[in-house]
Amino acid sequence: MAKKNIAKLRNMSPEALQKEELGLREEIWKLRIQLTTGQLQDPQKVRRVRQDLARVLTIRREVEMQAARTSES
C-alpha cells in the first residue's frame, strides 16, 4: 500500500475501514494456507498484507481516539 493509499484510508468511514480490515484478515488467512501447502509463489505477500492490516488498524484507532477527544470537550 503506497503512501497515497494511506490518505485514501484516512478519508474512509469507520464502517468502510472495518470492511477493509475483514477483507485483509481473510486474505491473510488464505495466503497462510497457500504458504503451508506450498502453493504461494511470493511468500513476501503475506508480510505486505499484514503491514496493510496494521495500517488500517492504526487509522481505525486514530479515528476512535479523535472521536473520544471530541466527545470529552
N, C-alpha and C positions, 0 to 999 in steps of 0.2 A: 504494500500500500504506500503510495507516494505521499509526499507532504501535502500536495494539493487535495488528496482524498481526505486528509485529516480535517481540513477546513470544511469539506463537504459533510463529514461526520458531525462536526460541531453544530451544523445547521439542521441536523435531523431532530425529529421529535423523540421524546423518550420511548414511545411505542415502536418507532422505526429502529431505534438503537437496540431495543430488546429483540426485535425480529432479526436484526443483523447478528446479534450475539448468538441466538439459537441456530442460525444458519452456519455460523463459523464453528460452533461446537459440533454440529452434525458432520461438517466437512472434516474436522479433526478426527472424529470417530471413524469415518470411512477411510481416511488416509492411514490411520494406525492399523486398521485391519489389512489394508493393502500392503503395508510395510511388513507385517508379520507373515503374510502369505507369500512375500517376495514379488508381488505384482507392481509395486511402486517404482517408477523409473527415476524419480527425483526425490530422494529422501529429505532434502533441504526444504521441500514444500511444506512439510509438517511444521518445521520451525517458523517459516514465514507466516503460515496461517495462525499459529499460536501467538505470534507477535501482533498480528492484526486483531486477534481476540483481546489481547491485553490493551491495545489502543482503544477499542470500543468500550471495554470495561472502565478504563481510566476516564474517558469522556462522560460515560454514564454517571460515574461518581462525582465528577466535577459539576454536572448538572444538578445532582441531588444536593450537593453542598451549597451551591448557589441558591437553590430553592429554599433550603433551610435558613440561610443567612437573610434572605428577603422576608421570610415569614417571621423571623425574630424581631426585625425592625419595625 
